[in-house]
Amino acid sequence: MKTREGRVQWFMEDRFGLFIHWGLYSIPARGEWVRSFERLSVEDYQPFFEEFNPTSYNPRAWAKAAKAAGQKYVVLTAKHHDGFCLFDSKLTGYKATNTPAGRDLIKEYVEAFREEGLKVGLYYSLIDWHHPDYPKYGDRQHPMRDNEEYKDEVTDFSRYVSYFHGQVKELLTNYGKIDILWFDFSYDDMTGEKWEATKLVEMIRSIQPDVLIDNRLGGNIKLAEPEVYAGDFYSPEQIIPVGGIVNGDGEPVPWEACITLNDHWGYHSKDVNYKSPKQVIRTLVECVSKGGNLLLNVGPNAKGVIPEQSLAILDEVGKWLEKNGDSIYGCTATSMAKPEWGRYTQKGRFLYAHVFDRGIGPIYFQGLKGRIKKARLLADGSELKVEVPWMAEQYSDIESGAFIHLAGATLPDEMNTVIELELID
């Protein structure tokens, strides 16, 4: 079995992934937490199960869009908090094969994304608002948390744990190689060994030893010697860590920020607060500049179609990556301080300057005087000269810095102009 460092090697090369939240909640179209937020009972939610029929579901189209966007891996919700399974589980009837859809949607997804050469991940919620043995009254998340009818209900949580372990085993056994298992999420006392997490991870590793596991089973991945269930990577949500993620010894920890394209994970018909391609590109750069990945989410609608706005953004990001991908894939943080005009990423002797702000005059590179062998505009390979301009002769840091002149008052690419600097060994 590989060490964590061995397992995450591809992950830290690929840097950019696609998250897909999809399930029954796409029908009410008010986000993936609709059952909890609106206190919907199993009976209230049942009509969505009875009508779930994504007639336009085409995972091959999803996979082609992800590949064109420059994404290298994908994670799809096999089961979200509502307990509904997109896969043909033998342990429940609450699954896509028993809806009008009548098919194993995970099987088709896995095959489609593999055909495009992308790594395949499965999201599995530790929470389950449908299972009879999951705690209801008084739980912080459950739709029936305030319903007095459930106050004295007797449940057997061990039965639920056995059920979800069994479903994880199905996912790892029935669909070939799975690259990522993305668990969501621990809270309050529902964490760690409450999930029988050590036993779970030992089972996972016995079936697929190299699968990556996120840190949401519990434990502390930042420890020098983390628990066996603490995960392979850290998963900040809707935020980019200020300085990346490091452990107690100051060593970098693999991490991936999961970010929505609008304000919801699951499809929400009224939510048009989409991030711009520029914002997505700069977020990806920020993640990589701090040694992390970006997992960017889309929420297909009830018919199985990714919204046009999402696809248009992904398309623009893909066009940028086609020209500038060398500054992302295989890159990581640098020891250089964050420049005032943007960010740095680095891969070996190549330092990539991501210029966000044109400013006035030449672009200044603190600490790089005499260290630059070549400078090129990454998008087209055109030469850029490193020279001290006449107006910089009195510059206070002229002894240590380098200057590159960019013609014009605007950047060649206003979203993010990348300068490739080949450093002298």
N, C-alpha and C positions, 0 to 999 in steps of 0.2 A: 504493500500500500504506500502511495506517495505521502510525503509530508504536506502540510498546508501550503508551504512555499511551492512545492511541485504541482499541487492541484490548481493553484490560482494563476499559474504562469500564463496560460492562454487568456484568462480573464483580464489580466493586467496589460496584455498586449492589445486586446480588442477594444476596450475602453467605452464603446457605445452600444447600448442595447435597447430593445423595444419591449415595453410592458403593455399587456393587453388585459383590461378588465372587461369581462363579458359574462352575462348570465341572465337570469330571469328579470333582474332589476332594469334591464334595458327596455322592458315593455312599459312600466310606469314612467320611465325616462326622467326620474328625479334623483339620480345618483345611486350608488351601490349601497348606501346606508339607509335607504328608504324604509325598510322594515323597522329598524331601530328608531329612527327619528320620528316616524309616524305611529309607533307602537302597534304595528300591524300584527295580528295573530296569524297562526298557520292557515286558518280558514280564510282570513282576509287576503292572504298572499296566493292562495291556491289557484285562483283564476289565471294567474300568469303562467303557472306550470301547465295548466290545461290548454293554453293557447300558444305556448312557445314553439314557433315554427320558422326559424331563420332561413327563408327560402332563397336568400341571396348569399348565404354563407359560402365563401370561396377562399379557403385558406391559402390557396396558391397565389391569389391576388394580394393577400396580406403579405405573403412572403416576398413577392416581387417588389412590393412597395418598401418593405423594410430593407431589402438588399440595395435598392436604388437610393435609399436614404443614407446609406453608408453604415447601417447598423449590422453588427456581427453576431448578435445573439438575441434571443427573445424569451419572454416569460409570460405564459398565459394562465389565467385563473381556472385551474381544474375544479376547485371548489372554493367558493367565497363564504362569507360569514353566514349567509342564508342557508347553507347546507346543501344547496343544489349542485349536482355533479355534472360536468360536461362529459364525463367519461362513463363507460359501461361498467360500473362497480357491481360486483356480485353481492355486496353487503347492504345495499339499500335499493328501494324502488324510486327514490327521489333523484332521478337522473334523466339525461337528455334522451336516452333510448326509449323512455316511457312517455315522452311528450309527442306531439305531432311531428317533431323533428325526426324522431325514430332512428337516430344514428349516433354512433360514438364520435363526437365532435373532436375529442382529443386525438384520437387515432388519425383523423384526417389532417389535423393541425401538425402533428409530429412529422408525418410523411411529407407534407408540403414544404415545411421549413427545412427539413433535411435535404430535400431535392435542390434547394437554393444554396446549400452549403452553409447554412447558419446553425449555430449551436442552439439547442432546444432546452428550455426551462419550463418547469411547472410550479405554479403557485398553489399552495394548499393552506387554507385557513384552519388554525387550531380551534377557532371559535365555530360553533354550530348552533344556529337559532332554530333548527328544525329537529334535531335529534332529541328524543324524549328524556335522555339522561343528562343533557347539558343543563347546568344551573340556570334558573330563570329569575325568580323573585329575589330582589336584592343585588343581583349581578349589575355591574356598572353599565354593561352594553346591551343586555338582552331586551328585545322588544316588550317582554312581559315583566320587566323588572319592577314595575309599580302595580302590577295586577294582583289584587288580594286573593284571587282564585288560586294562585300558585303558591301562596304563602306557606302552606303546610304540605306541599307536594313532596313525596319521597322519591328521590332519584338515586341511581347507582352510577357515580361518575366513573368508576372503574370499567363499566360496560362501554361508556363513551370512549375512554382511552383505548380500549381494546379495538373498538370500531375504527377509530381514526388511524391507529397503527396498521390495521389491516388494509385500509384504503391506501396508505402510503406504500405498503408492500405491493399492492396491485399496480400502482403507478410506476413503480420501479421494475416490475416484472413483465408487464404486458405491452410495453411500448418501445422496447429496445433501449439503447443508450440514452440516458437523460443527463444533461450537463449541469443543470442547476435545480435544486429544490428550494423554493422560496417560501418559507413558513411565515405566517402572519397570524396573530402576534401575541406576545405575553403582556399581562397587566396585573396589577395588584398581587394577590397570592397565586394567580394563574400563571405560573412560570416555572421553568426548570423541571425539577422532579415531579411537580404536579402533573406534568405531561408524560412522566416516566421517560424523560429526555435522554438519559444515558442509554437505556434499553433501546429506545427508538433509533438513536444514532448508530449504535452497534449493529442493529438490524439493517439499517441503510447501507452502512459500509460493507456488510457481508454480501450484499447484493450488487451494489454499484460503488466500489471503493473510491472512485475518483470524482463522484458527483460533488458539486459545490453546494454548501448549505449556508444560508444567511444566519444572522446572529439573533433571530427573534424567538428562538426556543427558550432563551434566558441565558444566564451565565454572564461572564464578563470577558469579552474578547480582548480587552485591553490589558489583562493580566499577563505577566511574563510567561506563566504556565496556566493558560485558560482551561476551563472545564471542557470535557470532551464534547459537550453539546453547545459550546459558546460560538461555534460557527467558523466559517472560513473567511467571511468578510462582514464588515459593519455596514448597516443600511440606514443612513440618515434619510428622513422623509421631508420633502418640501423645503429643504434648507441645504446650503452648501457649508460644510464646516469651515470655520475661520482659518484654521491652519492645517487642514487635513486631519487624519486620525493617527495618533501614535499610542504605543503602549506605555506601561510604567517605566520602561527603560529608555523611552524616547525614540524607539524604533517604529518605523511606519507600519501601519496595519492596513491591509487591503480594504477598500471601501467603495461603495456605490451609492450615489444619491438617486433616490427615486422621485421623479418630478412629473406633475401633470401638465398637459398641454393647455388645459383651461383650468377651472376650479374644482373639477370632480374627476374621480377615477372611472366610475361607470358612466354610461351614456346619460346625459342630461340635456333634454331638447331645448331648454331655455338658456343654457350656459354658453355664451359666445365670447367669453373673456379669454380669448386665445393669446398665447405668447407669440411674439413675432419670430420669424426665422433668425433675425439678428440676436434676439434674446436667447434663443435655444443654442445657437452657435457659441455665443459668449459664455453661456452656462457650461456647455461641454468643455470649452477651453479652461474655464475656471476649475472644473473638476480635475482635469488632467494635470493642470499646473500645480495641483495639491496632491497628486498621486492617486486620484480617484477615477471612478467611472460615472457615466450618466445612464440611467435607465429611464427612458422617456415614455410616458404612457399615452395610449389612445383608448377610447371606449366605443367600440362598434355599437350600432343601433340594434333594434329588435330583429331586423331582417338580416343582420350579420354584416352590415356595411360600415366601414370606417368613414366617419364624416368627411366631407369634401375639404373642409377647412383644415382638418388634421393632415390629410394627404397632401394638400398644397404646401403646408409648412414643411413636412418631411421631404418633399420634392426639392424645395429650396435649400434645405440643409444638405441634402445629398449632392446637389450641384456644387456647393461650396467644398464639401469633403472630397469630391472628385479631383479638385484642383489642389486642395490643401491638406489632404488626409495624412501626408507624411508628418505633419506637425501634431497629429493626434494618436494614430495607431503606433503602439510600441513606445510611446513617449511617457514621461513622468515628470515629477517635480525637479527643480534645479536648486542648487545652493545659492543662486543669484537672488538678490532682494527683488520684490515686486516693483517693476518700473512704474513711473507715474502715468505713462501713456497706455498701459495694458497689462499683458501677462507674458511669462516665459513658459515654454515646455522644452524638454530636452530628450534627445536620443543619442547616446554616445557623444561623439565630437560635434554633433549638430545641435545648435541652440536655435530655437524658433521664437522669434519675437512677434507676438500677436499685438498689432498696433490698433487700438480702439479709438484713440484720440489723436487727431492730426496735429493739433496745437499750432504753434507758429515756428517757422524756421526748421532746421534739421532735427532729425530724431537723435536723441542722445542716449548712449549706452554706457551707463556707469560701470567702471571697472574693467572695460574690455579693450582699452587702448593697447595695441600691439598683439592682441590675442585673436584677431579675426583674419583668417586666411582668405575667405571668399564671402561675399554677401550677394544673395540673389533674391528676387521676388519669387516666392514659392509658386504662386499661381501660374506663372508662365516661364519661369527660369531666367528672366532677364537680369542682367548684371546691375548691381548697385555699387557705387564707389564709396569706400570708407576714406574720408579725408576731413581735415579740420578746415571749415570754411572761415573766410576772413572775419566774419562778424563774431566768431567764437573765440578769438585770440585772447580775450580777457576773461574767458569763462573760468570760474573758480576751481572747477574740477578737471580742467583740461589735461592735467598730467596723467589722470587715470582713465578718462573716458574716451569713447569713440563716437564719431558722428557719421550719419548717413543722410544724404539729402533726398527727399522725395519731391518731385516736381509738382507744382500746382498747389492750390489752396485746399483741395479735398484729397481724401485717401483713394488709392486705386480701387479699393473695395471698402465701402463705408461700414459693412457689417463687421469685417475683421480682415485687415491686410496683414499677411504673414511674410516676414522676412526670414529667410533661412541663412543662418550664420554658421559657416564651417570654421570651427575653432582650431587654432594651432595646438597640436598635441603637446 
